[in-house]
Amino acid sequence: MLDLPGCVDDVVGTIGGSPLVGLRRLAGTHGAAVLAKLERCNPGGSVKDRPAWYIVRRAEQNGLLSPGGTIIESSSGNFGISLAMIGAARGYRVIVIVDPKTTAANLAMLRAFGAEVIVVDEQDDTGSYHKTRILLANRLHREIPGSFRPDQCFNPLNAQAHYAGTAVELIAQAGSGLAAVVLTVSTGGQLGGMSRYLAEHAPHVRVVAADAYGSAIFGDLSHAYLIPGVGLGWTPSNIDDLSRVDSIFKVSDEDAFLACRVLARHEGILVGGSTGAALCVALHLAQQYGPDRAVALLAADSGERYLQTIFDDGWLTERGLSADTSMAELHRRVDRLTPYSVCPLETANYRPELAGELESPYAAGLAVSGGTQR
């Protein structure tokens, strides 16, 4: 057999091990260091490669996904792209349910990997498309023999992937000076899994959630917003214990997009909108610590997917948003940030009945955390 010691078997073998980079120009020298874990370095270009592969690998091991099988998922972008990449590498048919908010770049990436794309245009009762997408994905799963439904919203393996991988890497890379970690929230995998690991292994590290205005993950009324990759109409079950979260910040579309553009111009790093939101919060928190401490954030994906939106002056202007790239303006806005909540338990918006209502395959205990299925 050919000996290739520096070669992995396929592209999924390169998932994980993303670098941690200091943002020296943005953070300055007075407060804590600000560190960004660049998840764009995963082969599918985002942090979603981690839970997507973790879930698919467990499904393969447990006989839930066989060679030539079909993967069906509801996703507005990155998780679907990750599954499409994995499907191409492992020989699976992949069907992804998207909505009108999915960008042209993400649609092109899904199709480039060979995924079948279905667009739903019916909004749910929160004004979003999450529920209608999930219902359709679950119906197709019942109708297509041999199909597998990862279901990132309700599958606890989503959080377990970050508990077992992302959090372990971050703590090893950041060292003992890490004071706080900022995590954005959508399906809850990052926040649920990493907060559990930090509570068990680094309880001195603050866990801070960044969400969008308009999201109802932590209560409040839902309304339209533009930041991709964050928000939901309810508190996802993957966030199993809000007592492990120290505080919550909500960030506006304009502030998040400004942060993305400043990061590109002044640090040479292209990121998506959710990272812009996390960066705003991280810069704010860094002011509370000295230069011997650090605040880390996950840079969830690459800004190349948003060149026609976040990084396009005309697109921003059409929506009444600033096209500024000034570091001084970003810091002025960061200074004005205030926590949405310092007691996240009081803001919980759990909907335990939703998994059943949306006919999730995990509603009746088909999956449990820890990597076993029953």
QUIBELRA-V106129 format. One line per field, one symbol per residue. phi: phi as a letter, one per 30 degrees, with the letter a starting at -180 (. if undefined). psi: psi as a letter, one per 40 degrees, with the letter a starting at -180 (. if undefined). burial: + if it has 16 or more other ideal C-beta (glycine too) atoms within 10 Angstrom, else -. A space follows every 50 residues. Layout:
# QUIBELRA-V106129
phi->???
psi->???
burial->???
This chain:
# QUIBELRA-V106129
phi->.dcbdccddadddcdjiddcbdcddddicccddcccddddddddiadded dddedddddddcidbceidccbbcadlddddddddddddcicdbccccbd dddddddddedddjddccccbcdcdcicbeddddeddddddddcdidbcd hddcdddeddddddbeddddddddidddcabcbdbbdidedddddddddd cbddddcbccbcdjdceciiddadbcddibiadaddddcdadddcdabcc bdeddddededddddcbibcbddddedddedddddeddbddccbbcbcdd acdedbddbecceddddecicdcdbddddddddddddbddacbeedcebd bdddeddciddcdcidbbdjjccb
psi->hhhgdehidadeeehifiihhhgddddaedaiihhhhgeeeideeidedd dddddddddddeeehiheihhhihhecddddddddddddefihhhhhaie ehidddddddddeeihhhhiehiaeeeaeddddddddddddddhieihhd gddeheeddddddecdddddddddaeehdihhhihceedddddddddddd egeehihhihiihdifdfaiiiiiiehieiiieihiedgegeeehdihih iidddddddddddddeefhhiiddddddddddddddeeiieeiihiihgd aiedefdecdehddddddefiififhdddddddddeiihdiegddeehfi gdeddddefheedffeiiieeii.
burial->----------++--++-+-++-+--+++--++++++++++++++++++++ ++++++++++---++---++++++++++++++++++++++-++++++++- -++-+++-++--+-+-++-+---+-+-+++++++++++-++-----++++ +++++++++++++++++-+++-++---+++++++++++++++++++++-- -+--++++++++++++++++-+--++++++++++++++++-+-+++++++ ++++++++++++++-++-+++++++++++++++++++-+---++++++++ +++-++--+++---++----++-++-+--+--++--+-+++--+--+-+- ---++--+-++++---+-+-+---
